[in-house]
Structure formats: C-alpha cells, structure tokens
C-alpha cells in the first residue's frame, strides 16, 4: 500500500495507507463472550482509544462486536453482509469461541450468527468464516477457545470443535499475506489482545513490519517466555523452597502450578494496570494459553508430571544454596566494625599533613 507524506509544521508525518478500517468480531463460536468482556479492561491501549481515534497514525476504526455494539438486529448484521459482498473494505476479522465441526451430524447446527433471509435458517459460524476470511486483511483468533479449541474441545466433547487454525489450516494466509494471529488465554489477557490488535492496525496502515509469530502463531514478544521466567515466586523455586498450602508467598509448583513450562506473560504484565495475574495472587498456572489445554494439564491441582523429579533435584541444590546465602547474609546483615561511639577513629581515614 502506498504511503503519502504531508507537511505538519516542521515535521513530515506519514499518512496512513488506509483511511478507515472495520473490525468484524464474531463471538458466535462455542464460548462465553469472556474474551470480549476481558478486553474492556485493557488500557494499553483501551478499546476506547482505538475507536475514538486518540492513537496517532491509526486509520479511523469501526468496531462491530455484538456484545459491545449499539446496533442490534439487521442494523448490526448489515456490516457482515456488506463485508461478504466486498462492500466493506478493508476489514480485520476477529473470531472468539471454538469452531464446531458442522459435518458430524445429520441435522441442526452447533453455532450460528444471523439468519439467511432466503431460507429463514441460521447462518452457521463456519459459513461466516468461509465467507469472510478470503476477504479479510487479517484474521485474529481471540482467546484459547478460538486459537486451539480450549475447554469445548476436550476429549469426549460431542461437537468435534477446534481452533481457527485447525479449521482453516495452519499455513492459511489472508489476502494481504498475513497468517492467522493467535492470542490465547482463558480469557485473553486484556492488554495482550489490544496490543496485538494495535500492531495489526498499524501493519494494515502500512506503518509496521510483518507481525512476529511463534510456531503456534502467537505474538513472540508476548508468549516468548514462560510464566516461571516472569514470576515473582521464581526465586523460591531456585532455592528449592516450596509452598505446601495456599496463602504462602513461596513457589507453588508442588500445589499444581505449570508455570515453568507454560508460555505466558501474565505474571510479568499483571491483569489490569499491572496488578493481578494467576501466580501473583496465589493461583496456580493451569496452562490456559497452551495448545494442549485443558487435556494435557489435568488434573489441575496435582503436581505436574516430572515436577516431583525436578523439584526433588532443585531441592537438594536449593538447600545448599540457601545455606551458603545465609552465611553471606549473616556477614552483610550487620554494620561495619568502625561504626561506634568511642573516642578513637577506626575507619582507616588518614588526615593529610601540610
């Protein structure tokens, strides 16, 4: 997309390649709308900042989310029909909720949005995805249900549901050449999603490079480290000092925390305004940002497989480290001997003689 520069005082400011952009947000997957509710708490940036145009360089953004919209009924659905017909360009498509398999039953449907005016039948979520993804500049899966299937895709579920990349294909690309962008979390961390959306809006506007993603299509700067690496309790783990009951400030791996192997930045970022986040408030990490969630992380309250071996090994090491650090602490946790109220000066100071 071409960029135009316009004079602005003494500064040359890049004009966005796209003047207006729509965000079509489908919450009609198998889900609880929890991700939409979550992002209303975002501040970096907030939803209001994006749609009210307070962020420099962004095109005018129109958000169409059924939970947050003023419109309802046909007034809301018309934007989806316009997008399908190629009359609402450009747009970014956001999917929330697991994608059901509509091919495994003889009648009925699992999830739908709106009604086909010709047949009077609901339009399935799968059909909307088929209609809209070829025309979208970018497609974002919001929350673990949409990214990897989540709770609804547990073993034994009757819907055969899956994540968006399972449905479209992991090598799928938008017409602008962008892969699916996965922002997992149950629900998604508010600023993680809005920061990712902001990046994509800048990219669509021609003001940012290709978004960096890992092999699970997650933004690398958000999911490149583990819960453990950003956790305030990690120092206790290193010393082999584990909590045995809830309420303790120590490492909670033995209570069932999966933090050492889970890609998530919540302990570092917090939940709202830097405050909260699962281990930060005493809750174990259950791996909700991971593709294997929840099946591979159950039962949640047990020490993870391999945890006993690793915590036993770190316990031996940690015991020795704690003893050595106590020795050092005993030495430095007292004042130097030259600080005293006696008459003589014992600091080692030598006055100059002239």
C-alpha positions, 0 to 999 in steps of 0.5 A: 500500500502506498504511503503519502507524506504531508507537511505538519509544521516542521515535521513530515508525518506519514499518512496512513495507507488506509483511511478507515478500517472495520473490525468484524468480531464474531463471538458466535463460536462455542464460548462465553463472550469472556474474551470480549468482556476481558478486553474492556479492561485493557488500557494499553491501549483501551478499546476506547482509544482505538475507536475514538481515534486518540492513537496517532497514525491509526486509520479511523476504526469501526468496531462491530462486536455484538456484545459491545455494539449499539446496533442490534438486529439487521442494523448490526448484521448489515456490516457482515453482509456488506463485508461478504459482498466486498462492500466493506473494505478493508476489514480485520476479522476477529473470531472468539469461541471454538469452531464446531465441526458442522459435518458430524451430524445429520441435522441442526447446527452447533453455532450460528450468527444471523439468519439467511433471509432466503431460507429463514435458517441460521447462518452457521459460524463456519459459513461466516468464516468461509465467507469472510476470511478470503476477504479479510486483511487479517484474521485474529483468533481471540482467546484459547477457545478460538486459537486451539479449541480450549475447554469445548474441545476436550476429549469426549466433547460431542461437537468435534470443535477446534481452533481457527487454525485447525479449521482453516489450516495452519499455513492459511494466509489472508489476502494481504499475506498475513497468517492467522494471529493467535492470542490465547488465554482463558480469557485473553489477557486484556492488554495482550489482545489490544496490543496485538490488535494495535500492531495489526492496525498499524501493519494494515496502515502500512506503518509496521513490519510483518507481525512476529509469530511463534510456531503456534502463531502467537505474538513472540514478544508476548508468549516468548517466555514462560510464566516461571521466567516472569514470576515473582515466586521464581526465586523460591523455586531456585532455592528449592523452597516450596509452598505446601498450602495456599496463602504462602508467598513461596513457589507453588509448583508442588500445589499444581502450578505449570508455570515453568513450562507454560508460555505466558506473560501474565505474571510479568504484565499483571491483569489490569494496570499491572496488578493481578495475574494467576501466580501473583495472587496465589493461583496456580498456572493451569496452562490456559494459553497452551495448545494442549489445554485443558487435556494435557494439564489435568488434573489441575491441582496435582503436581505436574508430571516430572515436577516431583523429579525436578523439584526433588533435584532443585531441592537438594541444590536449593538447600545448599544454596540457601545455606551458603546465602545465609552465611553471606547474609549473616556477614552483610546483615550487620554494620561495619566494625568502625561504626561506634561511639568511642573516642578513637577513629577506626575507619582507616581515614588518614588526615593529610599533613601540610 
